[in-house]
Amino acid sequence: MKHRIKIWFHSGSSSEIREITLHKLLVVFFVMLGMGTAGAVGWMGHDYHRLRNLSLNTESQHQVIISQSGEIKSQRRQIQQFAKTIEDLKSRVDDLDTLEDRVRLIADIKKPGNTGGFIGIGGIPENTLDQDLPLDEKHNSLVREMHRQVNQTALTVKQQFLDFDHLIKELEKKKNLLASTPSIKPVDGWITSGFGYRDSPFTGERVFHSGLDISNKPGTEIMATADGKISYAARKELLGNLVNIDHGYGRVTRYGHLEKILVKPGQRVKRGDIIGLMGNTGQSTGPHLHYEVRINGAPIDPLKYILN
């Protein structure tokens, strides 16, 4: 009886109390079994919740990875598109450089030093622009190359701006020079005496004739042959009524024997402006225009400066 335990309980069908005697070790076994079962169930429940939470976190992280992967792919495409834009920009700047060279060739204007262009820069490798490349492949090299070429392009554009500024200034000079260069016949008529040595119609001696004599009826309009400023407009001994135009760059034209002067000293004129009327003033054998072109004070054959 020492190792046995008595248990009394009511029968379900009557109020009779029954007695069961169990061995003590058996009771301990069942108690321990119950406690172990309860612990195992608790542990399994805890582990289930832990695994469930871990699974949810893993799924969430997986979705984050998918989302970030999509963003990285989108950024990669944007970077590659930007790289192509850089190539297009370089092509446009290179076209401008070619255009500048053509203009300089036509206008005979040399470039100041060895500047401009993309010589030695090279292009972005085509195999880095493939959008199907793995995200980690050639990515860093593409970014580095883009950074280098953006810096190089910026320097080239800055230099090209200076080159174009120089070109515009030189073209402005050329334009002013061309506008100030005699290039048309000053009056309609017939050339009755050319430039150079001739027999003087007054003395018969061999003398130097420093211009052209162009004859027409009195009152025929006389034109300025280039842009300039009137430096003299008055009577002058043998040449009668005389107009001198200073065109700058050492160029001067003279118009003698005028019947009437239509301009004043200091007045600016354009090529083709009427400056006077043909006459027979001064030492002259008939109505005509004595026309001279002087470069740095020396008379030059005016025929070289009549293009029409």
RASULZI-V795440 format. One record per run of one state. SS is the DSSP state (~ for helix, > for strand, _ for the rest). FROM is the first residue (numbers start at 1). LEN is the number of residues. Records with the same first field share a line. If there is no record, write none. Layout:
# RASULZI-V795440
SS=FROM-LEN ; FROM-LEN
This chain:
# RASULZI-V795440
_=1-3 ; 11-6 ; 108-18 ; 129-10 ; 180-10 ; 194-2 ; 200-6 ; 210-2 ; 216-5 ; 224-4 ; 236-1 ; 240-1 ; 249-2 ; 262-6 ; 270-4 ; 280-8 ; 296-2 ; 301-1 ; 306-3
>=4-7 ; 17-7 ; 190-4 ; 196-4 ; 206-4 ; 212-4 ; 221-3 ; 228-8 ; 241-8 ; 251-11 ; 268-2 ; 274-6 ; 288-8 ; 298-3
~=24-84 ; 126-3 ; 139-41 ; 237-3 ; 302-4
